[in-house]
Amino acid sequence: MKTFIKLVATLGWLFAMTGASLAEYPPQTARVVSGAEILATSNFEAISGKRVGLVTNHTGLVGHEHLADVLHRAPNVELVAIFGPEHGFRGTTEAGATVSGGRDQKTGVPIFSLYGSSKKPAQRMLQNIDVLIFDIQDIGARFYTYISTMGLAMQAAAEADIQFIVLDRPNPLGGTNVSGFVLEPKHRSFVGQYPIPIVHGMTVAELASMIKGERWLKGLENLDLAVMKMEGWERSMRWPSTQRAWVSTSPNIPTFHSALLYPGIGVIGETQLVNEGTGTAAPFTVFGAPWLDAKLCARRLNALSLPGVKFEATKYKPRSIPRVAPKPRYVGQSVNGVRVVVTDINRVEPLEVGIHALSLLVKEARSAKVSRLFADLPMFYLISGTKRLHRMLLRGATGSAIIASWHEEVAAFKEKREAYLLY
């Protein structure tokens, strides 16, 4: 790995060389410092004199200011282009909606969409760029599209023969919980480009190095890849332990609790006949349907004694929320729901929670004579990364049996990823 990745020096080294302090760019935390904050604190030494392209969105903050604004103001670099992923540069576009380009009103810098007619930077967009920087807060789930954007941007940088720098940020789910079927090649898509489990337990910088090292995308052999490590992050940390303020990573991930439960409840949302909390103030922390016996479902889930959670029956009515969830499932209807109450953040296994719930939902649908629970099977396969999950559910497999079936491939992945871990 050392032959293709350059680790930028630690925070203390940067302070010693530049005489800068975090007082100049105060971070949001007293503990974990992001790669973007370290780069800014160094007075952008690693990119001094360069013309910069920035792949980012509203999460790319340095303290309470956006990195784009800090870069634009810096005298020794020139910000020449911004590239916006799904949800856009400002993070206000709903999931799946086309993102438009334009010009940033604050800096005057052109913005190119990476979620429109193309999801990869075109070579014409990179003509005046010396270095392409990636700085986006991910949430640690394979089907969250920011890591797909990162890989395609890496490809474009390699084709343009320019350096690619990843500014690292914490994985909100931590770096120890790894679970889910490893993506099979025939189910590769923009919601799953790499052969990794649904919960991968890696930071974006670690993933970037693995994408290159394992040659998961073509043309990266000669990519000049560099990363800016964080300071103070440990693999055991989930988001609250970083002491960083949560910034909504996308319209339906307004809180850390939504991010925490997203891997599992997000899979449930692909059933087509179950609402996953969209259209409420707490997406992905509740699920339900008019046909569901919520009290029975909650009781059965509680009987499993899953770590770090309990389940409560509830009723709710999804509503249309412009630019967030304009058409949630069962909009305006009363829904029998099950709320996932987190009792211990550090013990929750988010995907496992969703798989146990999904197994029970399939059984409940049969009892309620609900058909076409999986109305969009192709998308369910893409999100699952395999057809095996659907097949096991149809056979009536328990959540425990499904989870046990991926243990071997997860163990093999964890062994392979070891060479790319930075923390």
Helices and strands as residue ranges (DSSP letters): E 5-7, H 11-18, H 35-41, G 45-47, E 51-56, E 61-62, E 65-66, H 67-73, E 78-84, E 102-103, E 110-113, G 123-126, E 131-135, H 146-160, E 163-167, G 185-187, H 204-213, E 225-228, H 239-242, H 256-268, G 269-271, E 286-289, H 294-303, E 309-316, E 335-342, H 350-367, H 377-384, H 388-394, H 399-405, H 407-417, G 418-420
